[in-house]
Structures are given as structure tokens and as C-alpha cells.
């Protein structure tokens, strides 16, 4: 009779050992998958080209806006000079 209670315990131990082996195998597979993913993902991020194109577009737009601002400043200064000249003529005249 003393062997009867031991059998379920031995069975449980065997199940736990089997589960442990399965988990070790799954862990090793996961490690291999991670290494494989790291190796294949070593290339450039596909978004880099898209972001570089966007950066180039924005830089171009910034340059165009700066040129427009400079042109508007020149026009503003010319208008100020014209107004000042007109006021001076009115005062003289």
C-alpha cells in the first residue's frame, strides 16, 4: 500500500519534468527566432527613405518661404521709402 500514494506523485513529477523540457525547447526556439530576426532586421528602416524625402521637401519649402519673406521685406522697404518721399514732397510743396 505504501507504493500506491507514491505513483501519483511520481506521475506528477514526470509531467512536470516533461513540461520543463517542453519549455526549455520553446525557449531555445524563441532565442533562435530572436537571433534570426536581429540578423534579418539589420537593414535600414524602410521609413528612412520616406522621411528623407519629406525632409528634403520641407527644406525646399523653407528656402522658398525665406526667399518670399526677403522679397516682401524689399517691397515693404520700397513702399516705406515711396511714402516718405511723397510726404516730403507734400510738405515742401
SEVO-547654 format. One record per residue: residue in three letters; y, x, z of N, C-alpha, C, O in turn. Coordinates in pm, 1 decimal, m for minus. Layout:
SEVO-547654
zator  n_yy  n_xx  n_zz  ca_yy  ca_xx  ca_zz  c_yy  c_xx  c_zz  o_yy  o_xx  o_zz
ala  Y  X  Z  Y  X  Z  Y  X  Z  Y  X  Z
...
end
This chain:
SEVO-547654
zator  n_yy  n_xx  n_zz  ca_yy  ca_xx  ca_zz  c_yy  c_xx  c_zz  o_yy  o_xx  o_zz
unk  m119.3  78.8  0.0  0.0  0.0  0.0  126.7  83.7  0.0  230.3  38.1  m48.3
unk  120.8  201.9  51.8  239.9  284.0  55.9  285.9  325.9  m83.2  402.0  362.6  m101.7
unk  194.5  320.6  m182.6  233.6  358.0  m319.1  304.4  243.9  m392.4  380.4  269.6  m485.8
unk  281.9  122.3  m353.6  344.0  8.5  m421.1  497.0  11.9  m414.8  560.2  m5.0  m519.1
unk  560.9  32.9  m297.4  706.4  36.1  m295.3  761.9  157.2  m369.4  876.1  152.3  m415.2
unk  687.2  263.7  m382.9  735.5  383.8  m449.0  745.6  363.6  m599.1  833.3  422.7  m662.0
unk  661.1  283.9  m657.7  661.5  265.9  m802.8  791.5  205.9  m855.2  844.4  256.6  m954.1
unk  845.7  101.0  m794.3  974.0  52.2  m844.9  1083.9  156.5  m830.4  1171.4  166.0  m916.5
unk  1081.1  234.1  m724.2  1181.0  338.8  m706.2  1165.1  446.3  m811.9  1264.1  495.0  m866.6
unk  1040.3  484.2  m841.4  1016.4  584.0  m946.3  1060.9  529.4  m1081.4  1117.7  601.8  m1163.2
unk  1034.6  401.7  m1103.7  1075.5  339.4  m1228.6  1229.0  341.6  m1240.8  1283.2  370.5  m1347.5
unk  1295.8  311.4  m1132.8  1441.2  313.6  m1132.7  1493.6  454.2  m1158.8  1589.5  472.5  m1233.8
unk  1430.5  553.1  m1096.7  1470.3  692.2  m1118.3  1450.4  729.2  m1264.9  1536.3  792.9  m1325.7
unk  1337.2  688.9  m1320.8  1310.9  719.5  m1461.9  1414.5  653.0  m1553.1  1459.1  713.1  m1650.9
unk  1452.2  529.7  m1521.3  1553.5  458.8  m1600.7  1688.5  530.5  m1591.5  1759.4  546.6  m1690.8
unk  1721.5  572.6  m1470.5  1848.7  643.4  m1452.5  1849.0  777.0  m1524.6  1950.2  816.1  m1582.9
unk  1736.5  847.2  m1521.1  1726.4  974.2  m1593.4  1737.6  952.1  m1743.8  1803.4  1029.2  m1813.6
unk  1672.9  846.3  m1793.7  1680.1  815.0  m1936.2  1824.5  779.7  m1974.8  1874.2  823.3  m2078.6
unk  1890.3  700.9  m1890.4  2030.0  665.3  m1917.2  2118.9  788.7  m1915.2  2211.3  800.9  m1995.5
unk  2090.8  879.3  m1823.9  2167.8  1003.9  m1815.3  2152.5  1085.9  m1943.0  2250.4  1139.4  m1994.9
unk  2028.5  1095.7  m1994.1  2003.9  1169.2  m2118.6  2079.9  1103.6  m2234.7  2141.8  1171.9  m2316.3
unk  2073.8  971.4  m2240.3  2144.0  899.4  m2347.4  2294.9  924.5  m2340.1  2360.8  942.7  m2442.5
unk  2347.6  925.2  m2219.6  2491.2  950.1  m2203.5  2528.2  1093.3  m2241.7  2634.4  1117.2  m2299.1
unk  2440.5  1187.8  m2209.9  2466.1  1327.1  m2249.5  2466.6  1339.2  m2401.2  2550.4  1409.1  m2458.0
unk  2373.8  1271.6  m2466.2  2368.6  1275.3  m2612.6  2494.3  1210.4  m2670.7  2553.5  1262.7  m2765.2
unk  2535.0  1096.7  m2614.1  2655.4  1028.9  m2662.6  2778.3  1116.2  m2641.9  2866.4  1121.3  m2727.8
unk  2784.6  1184.9  m2528.4  2896.9  1274.4  m2501.5  2902.0  1388.6  m2602.3  3009.0  1422.6  m2652.8
unk  2789.3  1446.3  m2630.8  2785.9  1555.9  m2727.7  2825.1  1507.8  m2866.7  2896.0  1577.6  m2939.2
unk  2779.2  1388.4  m2903.9  2818.6  1331.5  m3034.0  2970.1  1310.2  m3038.9  3035.0  1338.5  m3139.6
unk  3024.1  1260.4  m2929.6  3168.8  1238.7  m2924.7  3243.5  1370.6  m2935.5  3344.9  1378.4  m3004.9
unk  3195.6  1473.7  m2868.6  3259.2  1606.0  m2878.9  3256.5  1656.1  m3022.6  3355.9  1708.6  m3072.6
unk  3142.5  1639.7  m3088.7  3131.3  1683.6  m3227.6  3226.2  1604.6  m3318.4  3287.7  1660.5  m3409.2
unk  3237.1  1474.6  m3292.5  3328.8  1392.6  m3371.8  3473.5  1436.5  m3351.7  3551.9  1440.5  m3446.5
unk  3508.0  1469.4  m3227.6  3644.7  1515.2  m3199.4  3671.7  1646.4  m3271.4  3777.8  1663.2  m3331.7
unk  3577.5  1739.2  m3265.9  3594.8  1866.9  m3336.2  3607.5  1844.4  m3485.4  3689.8  1907.8  m3551.4
unk  3526.2  1754.1  m3539.2  3532.5  1724.2  m3681.8  3667.3  1661.0  m3717.3  3727.7  1694.1  m3819.4
unk  3712.6  1570.8  m3632.7  3841.4  1505.4  m3657.7  3955.4  1606.5  m3651.4  4049.0  1600.3  m3731.1
unk  3947.3  1699.0  m3556.9  4051.0  1802.3  m3547.3  4050.5  1889.8  m3671.2  4156.3  1927.9  m3721.4
unk  3933.2  1921.5  m3719.9  3922.4  2006.6  m3838.3  3974.4  1937.8  m3962.8  4041.4  2000.6  m4044.8
unk  3944.8  1810.1  m3978.2  3988.8  1739.4  m4098.8  4132.8  1692.8  m4087.5  4196.9  1667.4  m4189.5
unk  4184.8  1680.9  m3967.1  4321.9  1634.6  m3949.5  4421.1  1750.0  m3945.8  4537.8  1730.7  m3911.9
unk  4375.7  1868.3  m3979.9  4463.4  1984.7  m3973.3  4570.6  1987.4  m4079.1  4662.5  2068.9  m4071.2
unk  4561.6  1900.2  m4178.5  4660.2  1898.0  m4285.8  4790.6  1837.3  m4238.8  4801.2  1788.8  m4126.1
unk  4890.1  1840.6  m4326.5  5021.3  1785.4  m4289.2  5014.1  1634.1  m4272.9  4932.1  1566.3  m4334.8
unk  5099.9  1585.3  m4190.0  5109.5  1441.7  m4166.7  5158.7  1376.9  m4295.9  5256.8  1423.6  m4353.8
unk  5093.4  1271.2  m4342.4  5135.6  1209.7  m4469.0  5276.4  1152.3  m4463.5  5337.1  1129.7  m4568.2
unk  5329.2  1128.4  m4345.4  5464.2  1074.4  m4334.2  5570.1  1181.1  m4355.2  5687.2  1148.2  m4374.1
unk  5532.0  1308.0  m4352.2  5630.4  1416.2  m4363.5  5704.2  1407.9  m4496.4  5826.8  1418.5  m4500.0
unk  5631.8  1389.5  m4604.1  5696.9  1382.5  m4736.0  5791.9  1264.4  m4743.8  5901.9  1276.3  m4797.9
unk  5750.4  1150.9  m4690.2  5835.6  1032.5  m4691.2  5960.8  1055.3  m4606.5  6070.9  1016.7  m4645.8
unk  5943.4  1117.6  m4491.1  6058.3  1143.7  m4404.3  6151.6  1247.7  m4465.0  6273.2  1238.2  m4448.1
unk  6097.3  1346.8  m4535.2  6182.4  1445.8  m4601.0  6263.3  1381.9  m4713.4  6380.4  1414.5  m4732.6
unk  6200.7  1291.4  m4787.2  6273.3  1220.5  m4893.0  6385.5  1136.4  m4833.5  6496.3  1132.5  m4887.2
unk  6356.5  1069.4  m4722.9  6459.5  988.8  m4655.9  6572.7  1077.2  m4605.0  6689.7  1040.5  m4615.0
unk  6538.4  1192.6  m4551.1  6639.3  1286.3  m4502.8  6728.7  1333.7  m4617.3  6850.7  1340.8  m4602.3
unk  6668.6  1365.8  m4730.1  6745.7  1408.5  m4846.9  6838.5  1297.6  m4892.8  6954.6  1323.0  m4924.8
unk  6788.3  1174.3  m4896.4  6869.8  1060.2  m4938.0  6987.9  1041.5  m4842.8  7100.6  1018.6  m4886.6
unk  6961.8  1051.4  m4713.6  7068.9  1032.8  m4615.4  7171.5  1145.5  m4621.8  7291.1  1121.7  m4604.9
unk  7125.2  1268.0  m4646.1  7220.0  1379.4  m4659.9  7309.5  1359.5  m4781.8  7429.7  1385.5  m4776.4
unk  7250.7  1313.6  m4890.4  7328.3  1286.6  m5011.6  7430.8  1177.4  m4985.2  7546.6  1188.2  m5025.5
unk  7387.1  1072.9  m4917.4  7477.6  963.1  m4884.8  7590.3  1011.4  m4794.8  7705.3  971.0  m4812.2
unk  7558.5  1097.1  m4699.1  7660.6  1152.9  m4610.6  7761.2  1236.1  m4688.8  7881.8  1224.8  m4666.9
unk  7712.1  1319.6  m4779.8  7802.3  1400.8  m4862.6  7894.2  1313.2  m4946.7  8013.2  1342.0  m4959.5
unk  7839.1  1205.8  m5004.5  7920.1  1115.3  m5085.8  8025.3  1044.9  m5000.5  8139.2  1026.5  m5043.3
unk  7986.3  1006.2  m4880.2  8080.7  937.9  m4790.1  8191.2  1032.5  m4747.2  8307.8  993.6  m4741.1
unk  8155.1  1156.6  m4717.4  8257.2  1255.9  m4681.1  8355.0  1277.3  m4795.5  8475.7  1286.9  m4773.0
unk  8304.0  1285.0  m4918.3  8392.3  1303.3  m5033.5  8485.5  1183.4  m5049.4  8603.4  1199.0  m5081.2
unk  8431.3  1063.8  m5027.0  8513.4  943.8  m5037.3  8621.6  941.9  m4929.0  8735.4  903.5  m4955.8
unk  8586.7  982.9  m4808.4  8683.5  989.0  m4699.1  8794.0  1087.2  m4732.7  8911.6  1058.4  m4710.3
unk  8757.9  1201.9  m4785.8  8859.6  1301.3  m4823.2  8952.1  1247.1  m4931.3  9073.2  1269.0  m4926.6
unk  8895.5  1176.5  m5028.3  8976.6  1116.6  m5134.1  9071.4  1012.4  m5075.7  9188.4  1006.6  m5113.4
unk  9021.7  930.8  m4984.7  9107.4  829.9  m4922.1  9218.4  894.4  m4838.9  9329.6  842.0  m4833.2
unk  9189.4  1006.9  m4774.9  9293.9  1078.0  m4699.5  9403.7  1128.0  m4792.7  9522.5  1117.4  m4762.3
unk  9362.0  1182.4  m4906.5  9460.2  1231.1  m5003.7  9546.7  1115.3  m5052.6  9668.9  1127.7  m5060.7
unk  9483.5  1003.4  m5084.8  9558.7  885.8  m5130.7  9653.4  836.2  m5021.8  9767.8  800.7  m5049.8
unk  9604.5  834.0  m4895.4  9689.9  790.8  m4784.6  9811.9  881.6  m4771.3  9924.3  834.4  m4753.9
unk  9788.3  1012.0  m4779.7  9899.7  1106.3  m4768.3  9999.5  1089.7  m4882.0  10120.6  1098.5  m4861.3
unk  9948.1  1065.6  m5002.0  10036.8  1043.0  m5115.9  10119.7  916.4  m5095.7  10238.7  913.9  m5127.2
unk  10056.2  811.0  m5042.8  10129.6  686.8  m5016.7  10235.9  707.5  m4908.7  10347.6  657.3  m4920.4
unk  10200.6  781.4  m4804.2  10299.7  810.7  m4699.5  10418.8  887.2  m4756.8  10534.6  857.1  m4728.2
unk  10386.0  987.1  m4838.8  10493.9  1065.6  m4899.9  10581.6  977.0  m4988.4  10704.0  989.3  m4987.2
unk  10518.7  888.1  m5064.7  10594.3  797.1  m5152.0  10682.0  703.2  m5071.4  10797.2  679.2  m5107.8
unk  10629.1  650.0  m4962.8  10707.4  560.2  m4877.0  10823.9  635.2  m4813.4  10936.3  585.1  m4809.0
unk  10796.2  755.0  m4764.5  10903.2  836.1  m4704.0  11011.0  866.4  m4806.2  11129.7  861.7  m4774.1
unk  10971.1  897.8  m4929.7  11067.3  927.2  m5035.7  11149.3  801.9  m5068.3  11270.5  810.6  m5087.7
unk  11084.4  686.7  m5074.3  11155.2  561.0  m5104.9  11254.5  527.1  m4994.6  11366.6  484.4  m5022.5
unk  11213.2  546.2  m4868.3  11305.1  517.1  m4756.3  11424.9  612.7  m4761.6  11538.9  572.3  m4738.6
unk  11397.4  739.7  m4792.3  11508.2  836.3  m4800.8  11605.8  797.5  m4910.4  11726.8  809.6  m4891.8
unk  11556.3  751.4  m5023.7  11644.0  710.9  m5134.2  11725.2  587.4  m5096.2  11842.1  575.1  m5132.7
unk  11662.4  497.0  m5023.1  11735.9  375.7  m4981.8  11847.9  410.1  m4885.1  11955.4  350.1  m4889.2
unk  11822.4  506.1  m4799.0  11924.8  545.8  m4702.0  12041.8  616.3  m4772.3  12157.5  601.4  m4733.2
unk  12009.0  692.7  m4876.0  12115.0  765.4  m4948.2  12194.4  670.9  m5035.1  12314.1  688.5  m5058.0
unk  12127.2  574.7  m5080.4  12182.7  501.4  m5180.9  12254.6  383.9  m5188.5  12292.4  341.6  m5297.7
end
